[in-house]
Amino acid sequence: MNLFRSSLAALLLLAIVPAQDAKLTVVHGVPGLPAPVQVLANGNTLFSFDYGEQRGPLSLPAGSYALEVRLNGTTILSANANVAAGADYAAIANLNATGTAQLSLFQNGLVPPTLPGSRLYVRHTAQAPAVDIVLEQNGAPVATIPNVTNGQEAIADVAPGTYSVRLNLAGTSTTAFGPTPIALENGNGYAVFATGVALTPSFRLQVAGVPLCSRVNVVHGIPGLPAPVTVTANGNSLFTFDYRDIRNQLVVPPGTYAFAVLLNGSPVLNRTDTVQRGDDVTIVAHLNNAGAPTLSAFANDLSPLPAIASRLTIRHLAQAPAVDVVATHSGGAVTTVPNLTNGTSVTTNYGIGNTSVDLRPAGTSTVVFGPLGFRAAINVSYQFIAVGSLAGGTFDVLSLQRDLTPAVPAEITTTTGGWNCGPSISAVPANFAYGQSFLVRATNADPNAMAIVQFGTSNTSFNGVPLPVSLANAGAPGCFLNINFVAAVPAMANPAGIVNFEFTVPRAVFGLVLPGYFQIGTTTASNPLGLRTTDWLELR
């Protein structure tokens, strides 16, 4: 069976009682409201958010819910929703075809795609006429979903990969939005909502992930076997591997499987396990404290990290006494996890930068392994797994890492504010994706003027000084420093007085550097300082 040959569908998964809660993701798709809205269920406030944001997936017990959206305490939208156990839903506050706000509920089908495969659920929830949804790859159309009207959805299974999505007015080549990039991972679904008002800056695509399968890492941590072992599932051979080998990020369809680990054709380990959608687990065949082969399974924490952080997990799966784990960050801060015993694991959010980890017998300062050095990166999860036998001389620590950056980052939006003294700033396009190039633009500068493009992290203070700061006393009346610039690059205006600076926010810094601010200064002969300044541009 190809399913079993392409994934570790049956191996060593956590035996978990199936979750019966429903999942609900909520999307804000009504532009132009004067303040964030509050979302309530059965009278209980869940959260507040603004246009373009989403929350979830939330876990809700099966049942009936009165959903409300309130603006400044007043209910502006409401709907009743019946949610079923184990089902997955998306609720969106959006505009109908005539521009009236409404609350819409969609159910995400959870039958896994044929692997390898991804699924798109495309929903028309914008004030817009019918659209054709065009999926492109390398500049060429690969799929078109025609004539989707407000309130409708279209579902398509496609191969994993990086695509761009374009919305055309139905039956025409007039692009209403896009193209915008989208990365589709194997075994995942993506609910794509068109929101806002067509052919205006508010029109955009919003994406919510829908896990349809699971991911599994498998580690061979039993030393001294005379041959590699073969893993089978439901009697089907999956793969063969040896001590210290790892099979990483295998896509797993949900289900219950009987598996076996064979040594020279004879089973040495057996069990039956259940895997559910969205699970991410690490399975290790290892020695217990008495030296007997055993299997352990661990759920991996993939929850969002705080800004500028990594995640560190240590698993003690070696035939060895209890250890203290000592992690040293950037040669200074020390984190100690005491008395970690065989079969146990610990996870902690950590900093970034140069890091070393060593293992010591519990309560001592004697290093029995390490230091293991690595450079902790933003939004990356690191697993270190102790395997083998300390007394037998086969002790080792294996490592895995996982980038927690979302596969489909949220869209970046821009706005302007503050004061200018002639030239004005904007972004082209006004909204864009992580990893997508855009232009920071100043218009109405002096022709061929020199320019400086400044980036900052605040528009309220600069080294304790409140912003904006007037430059009148410096010889530029009406001009202001609007941001706390932390970086600056030179540029030049063209003969029409336009400054263009191309910029990209990498996917690797998703959620970590925003909001951010740009301001541009341009040379001039119109004031004694010889400088004119734009207003600020905010990226959020």
N, C-alpha and C positions, 0 to 999 in steps of 0.2 A: 504494500500500500504506500503510495507516494506521501501520504500524510505522515506516516510514521518515519519514512526515510528522510523527510525534510525537517522534522522537528522532534524534540524530545517530549512528545506528547504524554508519555506515560510515566516518565521517570521520576520517582522519589518525591512527589509533590506533597505539600502539606495536606493532611487530612483535615479539612475544615468543614464545619457544618455550613451548608449553603446559606448565604446571606439572603434574607427575605425582605429587606428594605427596598423601597424604590429609590431610584436616583433621579435627581432633578437639577438641571443647569438653568440658570436664569440670565437672560440677556437684555440689556437696555438698548433699544433700537428706536427711541423717539428723540430726534434732535431738537435743539432750540429751547428746551425747558430752562427756566431761570435758576434752577438749583438741583442738586442731586435728589433722587426720589428714594423713599423707603419702601421695602418689600415686606409684606406681612403674610402669615399663614395662620388661619383661625385666630386672628387678632393678635398674634405674637410677632413682634418685629424680628426679621431675620437679618437684614443688613440694609445699608444705603449704598447707592452707586450712581454713576453719571453715564451720559450717552457714550456708547462704544465700549462700556465695561461689561463684564460677566462675572457671575459667582457660581461656584459649584464644581463638581457635582455634590449636591446636598443629599444626605441619607434621610429618607422619610418612611416611617411605618406605612404599610398599605392602608388605604382608606380614602375618605373624602376630605378635601381641603378648600376652604374659602380663601382665595388669593386676592390680595389687594396691593395696589401701588398708590402711595400717597406722596403728594407734593406739598411741602410746608405744612404737613399735618392733615391735609384734605385729601380724601380718597378721589383719585381721578380715573382709576381703572379697577375693575374687579372681575373675577371669574371663579366658577367652581370647577375643581379638578378632582377626578377620581383616579387614584394611582394604584397600580397593581403590584403585588409582591414581585420583586426581581426585575421589574421593567425599568426602562430608562427613558426620561422625558426631557424636553427642552421647552421652557416657557419664555416668551419674548414680548416685551412691551414694544409695539411697533405701530407704524402708520398703515392704514388700509389704502386702497387705490385712490380715494378722494382726499386723503390727508387727515382722516380722523384717527386718533389714537385708539388702540385696542390692545387686549391681552390675548395672545395666541398660544396654544399648547400643541406641541408635536411629540409623537412617540417615536423613538429611535429603534428601528428593527435591530435585533441582536443576533440573528443568524450569522455566523462568521462567514466571511468571504472565502472563496476557494484560494488556498495559499499557494504561492505568494500572491497577495492581493490586498487592496485597500478599498474603502467605501466612502463615497461622497453622498451626503444628504443635502441637497441644495434647496433652500426655502426662499421664496419671493415674499419678503415682508417689508417692502418699501413702497412709498408713494411713487409709483412708476407704472407705465404701461407694460404690456407683455414683453418679455425679454427672451432672447436665445442665449443659452449658457454655453460658452465655447471653452473647452479645455485644450490647452496647447502645450506642446513639448518641443523644445529646440526651435521655436518659431513656427511650427506646423500644427494645425488642428489635429487632435487625436480623438475627440468626441464632441458632439454637439447635442444639447438637449433643447429642442425648439419650443417656443411659444409657452413659456411658463408665466402664469398670471399671478397677481397678488393673492396670497393665501395658499397657493399651490406649492407642492414640493416635487422634486425629481430625485431619483436615487440611481446611482451608477457605481458599479464595481470596476476598478481600474488597477493596473499594475502599480506597485510602489514606485516612487520616484519623485523628482521635482518637476512641477508643472507651473503654468500660469493660467489664471482664470480671467476670462473676458466676458462681460455682459453686453450684448448688442440689442438694440431695439428690435423686436421680433420681425423677422423677414427682411432686415436691412443690414448694412455694414456699418451703421452708426453705432459707435461704442458709447454705451452709457457709463461704463466703469471698466477700468483695467487697462492693460493686463496687470495682474498682481500675482506674485509668486506664492506657491503653496507646496509644502513638502509633505508627502504622504508616506507613512511608515507601514511596513508589512504588518497585517493583522489589526490595523487601527481603522476606525471610522472618523469622519469629520463632518459635523453639521455646519454648513455654510449658509449664513443669513445675509441677504441683500437688505440694507436698511437705509433710512433717510429719504431724501427727495431726489429723483432722477435728474441728472445733468446739473447738479449743484454741488458745492463742496461738502455738503453733509452726506452725500451718497457714498456708501462703502460696503465692503464685505466684512462680516464678523464670523469668526471660526471658533467652534467649541469641539474639543476632542470627545470621541465616543469609543472607549476601549471595547474591542470585540473578542480579543484573544488575550493570552498572557505571555510573559517572557520568563525563561528559565535559564539559569546558569548551572552547569554540572561540573563538579570537581572530583577527580580521582585522588584520594588522599590515603590510600592503603599501600604501604611500601612492602617490598619483599615478595610479591606474588610472582610465580614463575613465568607468567605470560600476561599479555594485556587481557582485559576483560571485555566481554561483549554485552551491550545493553539491549534488551528486547522489551517490546511493549505489545501486550496482547498476542504474543507469539511471533511478532515481526521484529527482525533485527534492525536496530537503529544505527549503531556505530560501535566501533572498538576503540578503546583508549587505554593508556598506561598511567602509572603513578606520576603525579604532578601535572597531568594533562587537564585542560579545561575546555568544555564546550560552552560557548558564551552567547547570550542573547538569542536563544532558540525560541521561535514563535510557537505557542501552544494553543490549540483550540480547546475550549472548555469541554470537560467530560470526566468520566471515571475510567481509569485504566489499571489493568494488571500488568506488572512489569517484573523482570528478572534480570539479575546480573550473573553472567555465565563466565566461568573460568574453565578453559579447555572444554567447552560444551556442557559443563555441569553447572546448575544453579548454585550460587553461593549466598545470594541475597534475594529475597522476594517480598513484595508488598503490593497493596492496591491503594491508590490515592485518587483524590478528586482535585481537579484544577478548575478555577473559575475565572471569568473574564476580568481583566485588570490586575490579576495577581502578578507579582514579580518576585521570584524566589531564587534562592541559591541552595542547591542540593549537594551534599558532600558525603561520599563514601569514605569512611575514616575508621581509625581505631578508637575504641573507648578507653577508659582509664585502665582497664584490665588487659588491654591488648586485643580484644575481640573485634572483628569487623562489624560495623554498624552503619546505619544511614541516618543523617540528620537533615532537616529542612528548615530554612529560615526565610521569613518574609522580609523583603528589602524595603526600606523607607525611601520612597520617591517623592515625599511631600516637598513643597517649595521651600527653598532655603532663604534665610535672611540675606540682606544685601551684603555682598562681598564676603561670601562664606563658602566653605566646602563641607563635606560630610565624611566622617571617619568611622568605620566599623571594624571591630576586631572579633574574630571567632576562634575560640580555643577548641580545636578538634584533634589534638595530638595526644598520644599516650605519654603524658607528662603531668607532673604535679601542678598545683595552682600557681599562677603567675601574676605578677604586677605588670601592667602595660604602661610604659612611660613614653609619652609623646612630647617632643620639644619643638616649639614653633619659632622659626626664624632666630634660633640660637638663644632665645630668651624664655618666653612663657612655657611652663611645663604643666602638662596634664597627666595625672596618674589615675589609672583604673586598677584598683586593688583586687587581688584574690579572684581572678578569673579562672574558673575550673572547666574541666573537660565537658564538652557539650553545651557550653554557654557562650553568649555573644553580648557585645555592648556596642551601642551606636551613639555618637555625639556629633553635633554641629561644630565646625572647627573654622579656623581662620584660613588665610591663603598665604602662599610663600613657601620658603624652604622649611621642610619638616623632617624630623627623624623619629623613628619608633624603635624601641627596644623592649625585650621581654626579660623579666627577672623572676627568680623563684620568689613566691609571695613573702613579703616581709623582709627581703634582703636587698642589697645593692649590687649583687653579682649579675652581670649581664650574660644570659645564656644564648641570646640571639640578638643580632643587630650591632650597631644601629642601622636600620633600614632607612635610607634617605630618599626623599622624593619632593617634588615641588607641587604643593596643593594649589589647584587652580579654581577659579570662580565657578560655582555651580556644578562641581564634579563630586560624585560619590566614590569613595575609595574603600574597598574591602580587603582586609588582610586576614588570611586563614592559616592558622597553625595546624600542620598535619605531620604524620609520621610518628616516630618513636624517639624520645630524647635519649633513653638509655641504649637504644639499638643503633644510634648514630644516623638515623634517617630523618631526623627532625628538619622541617623546612617551613617557611612561611610563603604562601602563594598570594598573589594579588590580582584583583579585578578592579576595573573602574568603569563608571557610567556617567556620561554627560547628562545632567538633569535639565539642560536647556530644552524648553518645549519644542517639539518638532514643528509646530506652526505657531510662531510667536504672534502676540497680539499686534494689531496695527498701531503705528505711531501717528498721533494727531498733532497739529500745530495751531498756535494762536499767536497774536501779536498784541503788544501793549506798551505802556510807557510813553516817552516823549522823543520826538526827533526834531531836528532843526533843518529840514530839507529833504534828505534822502530817507526813504522808507524801506523796511525789510519785509521779506515774505519767504515762504518755502514753495518750491515747484517740484512735484505736486504738493498740495497742502497736507495730504495724508499719504502714508507709504508704509511699507513693511520693513521689519528688521532685515538687514542685508541688502536692501534696495537703495540704489544711489538716488539722491535728490539734490536740488540746488538750493543753497542759501543765497538769496538774491537781494540786492539793494538797487533801487531805481531812483532817478532824479539826482544822481551824483554829478559832479562836474565832469565833462568829457575827458577821458583819458587820465582821470585822477588816480593817484596811488590810494590803496585801501588797506585796512587791517581788519581781518575777520577774527572776532574774539568769541571764545566759548567760556561759559561759566556755569555754576551750579545754583546760583541764587539771584533773585531780582529784588531782594529786600535788605540785604546787608553785605558789606565788604570789609572784612577784618574789623568787625564791630561798628563800622560806620553805616548808618542807615542809607539805603538807596531809594530813589536816584540822587546823584550828586550833581549839582549845577556846575557847569564849566564856565559860567559867566565871568568869574573873577580871574580865570586863566585866559580870558580873551575870546571866548566863544559864547556870547549871549544867546540864550534859548536852547543851548545844547546841554546834554546830560550824559553822565555815565550811568547806565541803567542796570548793569550786571557786574558780578564779582569775577571778572575774567580770570581764568586759571590757565588758559592757553590762547595763543594768538598766532595767526599765519598771515603773510602778505598776499595781496591780490591787486587787481587793477581794473578800473572801469573801462568800458569800451567807448568808442566815439559817441554813442547814444547816452552815456552816463549810467550804464548798467553794470553792476558787479555781480558775477556769478562765481560761487564757490561750491564745488561738488563735494558731497559728504555722504558717508554711510555709517549707520549704527549697526555694528556686527551682531549677529544672532547670539554669539557667546556672552554678550553682556545683557541679555534679555532681562528686563526688570530691575537692573542694578544701577544704571547711571541716569535714569530719568526721574523727575523732570530735569531738563537741561536748557540752557539759554544761549542765544547768539545775539551779538550786536556788531555792527560794522561802522567803522570810522573812515571817512574819505577826506583827502586833502582838498583845500580850497584857498582861493585868494580873497574870499568874502569876509573874513574876520581876522583879527590879529593872531589868534592861535594857529590859523591855517588848517583848521579841522572842522568837519561837520559830522554829526553822529545820527544814526538811525534809532528808531524805537527798538524794543527787544522782540525776539522770536522765541517762543517757548515750545519745546518738544515734550510731549507727554504720552 
